[in-house]
Amino acid sequence: MAEMPQWTERFVLLYFSGPEARTRIPEMFPAHHAYTLDFQASRPGELLLTGPFADTIEGQAGAMNVFTTREAAETFAASDPFVTEGVAESWLVRTWLLGGE
């Protein structure tokens, strides 16, 4: 009988932006990047992966970040300049079950 997989929970923060908001990414990226580095320094190991998707698909998330806790993901989003300045029009945290760890 096969053993049930041992899942590790991760929390994926997805950012959604409209076409007009995307034109502000180059302007806001330095503040967003500095915020990301500060978050990683003050909360080591909580933000595992971050970055945009290579292709833009209307209505789909444009970027994602992977965290070890939901609280870290929500805290990050609440103060991220991409969110506070309206580059990301909305965001969502989803639980991702990672197998094999």
Residue pairs with C-beta under 8 A, 6 or more apart in sequence:
5 99
5 100
6 99
6 101
7 97
7 98
7 99
8 97
8 98
8 99
8 101
9 95
9 96
9 97
9 98
10 48
10 66
10 67
10 68
10 95
10 96
10 97
10 98
11 66
11 67
11 68
11 69
11 70
11 72
11 73
11 93
11 94
11 95
11 96
12 64
12 65
12 66
12 67
12 73
12 93
12 94
12 95
12 96
13 64
13 65
13 66
13 67
13 73
13 76
13 77
13 91
13 92
13 93
14 61
14 63
14 64
14 91
14 92
14 93
14 94
15 61
15 62
15 63
15 64
15 77
15 82
15 83
15 88
15 90
15 91
16 60
16 61
16 62
16 88
16 89
16 90
16 91
16 92
17 25
17 62
17 87
17 88
17 89
18 89
19 58
21 86
21 87
21 88
21 89
22 56
22 62
22 87
24 85
24 86
24 87
25 82
25 87
28 81
28 82
28 85
28 87
31 81
31 85
32 80
32 81
32 82
32 87
35 79
35 80
35 81
36 47
36 50
36 80
39 46
39 47
39 76
40 46
40 47
43 72
45 68
46 67
46 68
46 69
46 72
47 65
47 66
47 67
47 72
47 76
48 66
48 67
48 68
49 64
49 65
49 66
50 63
50 64
50 65
50 66
51 63
51 64
51 65
52 62
52 63
53 60
53 61
53 62
53 63
53 64
56 62
61 92
62 88
63 82
63 88
65 73
65 76
66 96
67 73
67 76
70 93
70 95
73 93
74 93
77 83
77 88
77 91
77 93
80 88
81 87
82 88
83 91
